[in-house]
């Protein structure tokens, strides 16, 4: 979702003016004049001056929701991981603006509050879909909230690390690493519906890379034997 040339000029103008004059001292008219557009043109792109420097969260949320909507309870974990990567990719693709925004938000409370509100929208979306997938299972609302908050926390921790480093590395490997913790915690969601009568249950097991084949097989036999 790249910005249009006009949108990009408005963003550049806003960030420049916020840094030069301060956020409170900068008006919409100032931003429009710096970008070379009219006040009415500004409001065709943005609803307020703080919105100028943030991603188009409405469009990004729609993209995330489309990925979640295409999933089912059986592929919930994969869908959520894909959705988180969509969000991170948006920041990385617009890295210069993301880095300038990060430095600015740290100094302006109004922008920090706006950012916190935006994060809450993603967490709410994840919670709603996980809640639907878990419907009818024990503690569904609680588990949905826990998973949504864990996913958002993993993304935000990786994003902040990348921003603090000046965007100097590819953050997707650290994101995958962080999401592995979420996956290990919530892997049971892959079998949320439970086995139907007469069907075999599927056992998902995770072992360290250092485990030998004999160790893996012994552990599996012991587990299966304990469930007889």
N, C-alpha and C positions, 0 to 999 in steps of 0.2 A: 504494500500500500504506500508507494512513494508519494511524497508531497508534490503538489503542483508548483510550478515556478512562482506563482503569486503567493501561495501558502508558505513556500520556503523563504521568500523575501520578507514576509511578515514575521516569521519566526526569527530570522536573523536580526531584523530591526528590533524586535522586542527584547531579545537577549542582550543586544548591544546597549539599548537604552536602559534596561534594568541594571546593567553593570555600571554604566556611566552616571546615571542620575539617581538610581535607586528605584525600587519597585513602586513604592507609594507615590513617588513624584512623577512617574511616567503615566501618561494618559493614552487612551485609545487613539485620539487624534495625533498624538506624538508618533505612535507606532505607524499609523497609516501614512503620515507625512514622510517619515524616514523610508518607508517601503515604496513610496511613490504611487500610492493608491488613495482612493477616497474613503471616507468613513463608512459609507454604505457598502463598499467593496469589502472592507474589513469584516463587517458583520455578516456578509455572505459566507465567510469562511469560519468565523469564530464568534462565540457568544459573549466572550469577555476577554480581558487582557491576560488573565492567568491561563486561559485555555490555549493561548497561542503556542506556548513552549512545550505542551504535553502532546503525546501521541493521540491520534484519533481513536480514542478508546471505544467509541461506539462501533466503528468498523472492525477494530481488532477483536472486540468481544463477539461480534457476529461471526467472525472467522473461527474463533475458538469454539463457539457454540455449535457451529456447523460440524466441526470435527467430533464433538461430544455426541451430537444428535445421531451421527452415523454409527455409533457404537451400541453395544449391548452389555448386559451384566458380565457376560463371558469374556469381553475384551475391554473391560473398564480400565484396567491398569494401563494398557497400551494407549488407549485413547487419551487418558489424562496426561501421560508423558508426552505424547505428540502435541497436545494442546499447550503444555508448558513451553515446549520448544518453539512453537509458533510465536508466543509472546516474547521470548528471549531474542529470537531472530529479528523481530521488529526493532528492538533496541540496537542490536549489532549492525543491522543494515543502515541505520541512521546514526552511526557511531558518533560523529562530530557533534550533532545536536544533543545526543544522549549525554555526552561528557560535559558539554556546556550547561545543560539543564541540571545535571547532578551538582555541579559546583554552585549554581545559583540557588537551587532548592535548599541547600544546606545553610544559606544565609537569610532566607525569606520565610518566616513562619506561615504566611498565607499560602505559599506554594507547597510547603510541607504538608499542610492540612489537605490541600487538594490532592496531593500524591497519595496520602493515606486513604482518602475516600475512594480513589481509583483502585487501589489494591483491594479494598473491601468488595468492590463490584466483581472482581475475578474470583475471590474466595466464595462469594455468594453463589456465583454461577456454578462453580465446582460442587459446592454443597448441594445445590438443587439437583444436579444430575446424579451424583452419587446417592443421594437420598432416594431418588426414583429407582435406581438400580437395586438398592437395598430394601425397598418397600416390602413389608411383611416379615422381615427378619428381626431378631432381637436387637434392641438398642440401635435401630437404624438411624434416627436423628443424631445420636451421639457419635456414632462411628462416621457418619457423613461429615459432621463438623470437624472431627479429628483429622480425617483424611484430607479434607479441603485445606485446612490450616497448615498441615504438614507439607502439602504440595506447594502452596504459596510461599511458605518459609524457605523451602529448598531453593525455589527459583530466586527469591529475593536475596538470599545469602550469596548465591553465585553471581547474580547481577551486581551487587554492591562490591564484591571482590574485584570483578572485571572493571568497574568504574573507578575504583580506588587505584587500580594499576594503570589507569589511563587508556584502557582498551587495548593493552599491549599483547594480548594473547587470545586464542580461540577459547571461548567460555563453554563450549558445548560438551567437551569431555568432563570438566568439573560438574556440569549440570547432570550429565548421565550418572556420574559417581554419586551425587547427592540424591538423585531419584532412586538409586538402588536401595538406599536406606528406607525410603518410603515404600518401595515395592516389597522389601522383605517384611516390613511391618504389616502391610495390608494385602499380602498375596492371597489371603483367604477370600478376597472379593471375587477372584476368578471363578469361584465355585459357590457364588451367593445363593443360587437357586437350590443347591443341595442335590444329591443324587436321587433319581427316581427309583421307585421300587423295582427291584430286579436288576438294576444297573450297577456295574462295578464303580467304586469310587476311584478317583484319580489322586495319586499322591505326588505332590511337588516337593522336591528336596533340593537343598542348596548345600554345597560343600566347598571348603577352601581349595584353591588350586593345588596346594601341596598334598592333598589327600590322594592316597594311592587307590587304584581300582579295587584292590582287596578290601581296603578300609571302607570304600563307598558301598560295596556289595554287602559287607558285614553289617553296616549300619542300616541298610535297607531291609535286610532279612530280619534284623532285630526289631525294627519298627513294625513290619508286617506281621511278625510273629506275635507281637504284643497286642495286636488288634484282633487276633483270632478269638 
